[in-house]
Amino acid sequence: MLGLPKTLSGRCAGGAAARPGLRGVADGLVFLVRTPVVRGALLTDLAATVLSMPVSLFPLVNAERFGGDPRTLGLFLTAIAVGGVVASLFSGTFTRSPRPGLVMLGGSAVWGLALALFGLVSQPWIGLACLALAGAADTVSVVSRSTIAQLHTPRELLGRVGAAEQIVGQAGPDIGNLRGGLLADATSGAVALVSGGLLCVGAVALVAAGTPALRTHRMPGHRLTDCRTPGANGGAHAGARKRTRARDTTGAPGGGETDGPRGLPIGHTGKK
């Protein structure tokens, strides 16, 4: 992948250990409830999958609008996959965005709009283009969701939050396919697609309005927390500071040739 960022929780491994059993599950649920950024990310993903998952509608839409050609039906899923693969190749570009919450919200909204447009078109190639766009938007949303969850979850709770992500990622599409099939049985495939896409956009807007932390959040700074014990490198830095002070007292120009930017040793710029 092009330029994938490092994903660290920003916490030391010496934090409180995760509690086993039901107490650990409760800890994860409490964290999700009390952390608006992660909670909003999972709710956005649920809105996109439960309200507008299109796969169960493909055979019906193919029969209604494209003559029931099996080759066209096979291209529907292929188009979504192609869009997702193309977006994943450049995932490093949008995961480096300073506003991953906005990126996720935008990707989910584009997913819903693309599926609504697919439900309206009658030209197969335009429909396939809409599905490819939906696949790309879905990848952007899912990758951004994972980035948000990993960067805002303490290491001791990563397993719990990861399990919640798995539940959302697997149950959401299945429930969405059920919803689409039931609605299409009562109306039509096109109505189920268009209404689902528009409901998705509306739900994403509600999550954005109700979760300002997700909408306005910026990526944390690039300075890493040193998770090693003080003795692991504290002595080396202390020695470097002593040598720097010693050189400064001798009047060496520039404080010595091993002084780096901002008074740090050479090789340590203060950046990640």
N, C-alpha and C positions, 0 to 999 in steps of 0.2 A: 504494500500500500504506500501511497505517496505521502511522506511526511507525517506519519502517525505520531501523536504526542505521547509523552510518558504519562501514565495514569497512576498517581500515588494518592493515598488518602490524606497525606499531610500530617499523619499522626505516627507516633513511635509505636513500635511493636510491644513496648512495655505497658500498654494500656490494660484496663481491666479485661480479664478473660471472659469469653462468652459463657453464659450459664447454660447447662445442659437441659434437655427435655422441654417441658411446657414453659418453664420459666424463660428459657432462651427464646422461644417463640413469642412469648409476651413482650420480651425486651425488643424484638424486632418490630412488632406491631406498634409499640409505644413510640419507637424511633420514627416510623413512617408517619404516624399521626402528628408528631411534634416537629417534623422537618418538612416545611411547605415545598421546598424545591423538589425533593425526591417524591413526595406524595403527588404533587402536581404533574410530574413527569409520568408517573404510572397511570394517573387518571386520564392524561392526554392519550396515552397509548390505548387504554380501554375504550375511550370515545372513538378512536379511529377503527378499532377492530370490531367491537360489538355493534356499532351503528352502521358500518358501511362495508363489511367484508363481502366481496363480490363472488367468490369462487362457486358457491352453490347455485348462483344465478346464471352462470355461463351457458349451460346447455339450453336453458329457456330463452335467454337473450339471443343466442345463436339461431334458435328456431324462429323466433319472432322477427328478427331484423336481418339476418344474414342467410336465410334459406336453409338452415340446418346442415350446412356443409361441415363434415367432420374435420376437414383440414383447417377451416377457420377456427373451430373450437379448440383445436390443438395449439393454434397460434396465440390464443388469449393468454394462457399461462406462460407461454414462452416470452411474450412481450413484457409481462410483469418481471420475469426473471432477468431479461436483458437489461431493462431499466435499472434493476437493483444492482446487477453486476457492474454496470458502467458507473453508477454512483459510488459503489464501494471502492472502485479503483482510485477515486479521488477523495476518499473519506478523510484523509489528513487535512484537506483544505477547510472543511467545515467543522471538524472537531477542534481546530485551533481558533475558532471564532471566540471572541471574548464574551459573547452572549449566547451560550449553548441553549438556554431556555427558549429564546426567541427563534433559534434555528429549528428546534424541535416543534414548537408551535406552528411555525411556517410550513415545515414539512408535512405535518399532520393535516393542516388546512388544504395544502395543495393535493394531497392524497384524496381527500373528500371531493374537492372540486373536479379533479381529473376523472373520478369514477362517475360523478354526476354527468359530466360531459359525455362519457362513454355511453351512458344510458340514453342519451339524446340523439347520437349520430346514427346515420344509416350507411355510411361509407366504411367498408371494413378497414381500409388503411388508416383512416382518421381514428377509428376506434382503437386500432392497435397502437397508434401513437399516444392516445390518451392512457392506455394501460401501461405503456412504457414509462410515461411521465409519472403515473401512480406508483410504479415499482421503484423508480428513483427516489421519489418523495418518501416512500415508506422506509427505504434504507437510510436516508438522511435522518428521519425521525427516530428509528430504532438505535442507530449508532449514537445519536445525541443523547437519547435516554440512558443508554449504558454509560456514557461518559459522565453524565450528571450524577447517576447513582454511585459510580465508583469514586468520584472526586469528593462526594459529600457524605460518604458512609465511613464510620470508624472501622478500622481493620477487624476488630472483634465482632462486628455485626455484618461484615460483607457477605457471609454465608446466608444469613437470614434474609437480607435484602435481595441477594441473588436468587433465593428461592421464590420470593415474591415476584421478581421479574419473570421467572420461568412460568409461574402460574398465570400472570397477565399475558405473557407471550403465547401460551399454549391454549388456555381456556378462552381468551378473548376472541380469537378467530373462529373457534368452534361455535361459541354462542352467537357470533355475528352471522355465520352461515345459517344457523337455525332461524334467526330472526328474518334474514333475507328470504329463506324458503317459505316461511309462514306468510310473510307479507305478499310475496309473489303469488302464492296460491289464492290469496284473497283478491289480488288486483292483477298485476302483470310484472314481468321481469323488469321492464323499463321503469315502472313506477317504484319498484323496490330499490333499484339502483339509484335513481335520481333522488328519491326521498332520503335514502341512507347517506348519500354523499352530502346533501345539504344539512342533515341532522348532525353529521360529523363536524362540519364547519361550525355550526352553531354551538355544539358542545365544546369544541376547542376554544371558541371565543369566550364561553362561560368560564372555563378553567383559567384562561388567561386573565379574565377580569377578576376572578375570585382568588387568584394566587399571584399577587404582585411580586412575591419573591422569585417566582419562576420567570416572570416576564422581564423583570428589571435586573435579575442577577447577573453579575459579571464573574468571569473566571478568577479564581484566587491567584495571588502573585506567584511568580516563578521561583521565588526563593524557597528552597527545600528545608524542612526541619531535619536536623542531624539526629538520627535515631541511634547513633552509637553511644556507648558510654563515654563520660567525660575523659576517662583515661585513654580512650582509643586514639583521640587526635588532639585532645586539649593540650597535652604536653608539647606536641609539635608546634601548635600555634603559639603557645606561650613562649617556646624557644625562639620562634621567628620574631615575635614582638620584642623579646629581649635583645636579639641581634640587631633589630632595626633601631632600637633606642641607643644601642651601643654605637652603631655607625653614625647616628645623628649627632651624638656628643663629640665625635671626632671631626665634625664639620665636613663630612664627605658630601659632595654636591649631589642633590636629588635624594639624599638619604640612603645611598648605596645602590648598586646596580641590580640588586635582587628585589627592590621594592616594586610592587605591582600597582595597578590602579587603585585609588582610594586608600592607599596605605596598606593594602593586602599583599601577601607574598605573590611572586610571579606564578602564574598558573591558576590563581584564584581571583576571578574578576568580580565575585559577588553575585554572579548570575548562575542559573541552573545549568 
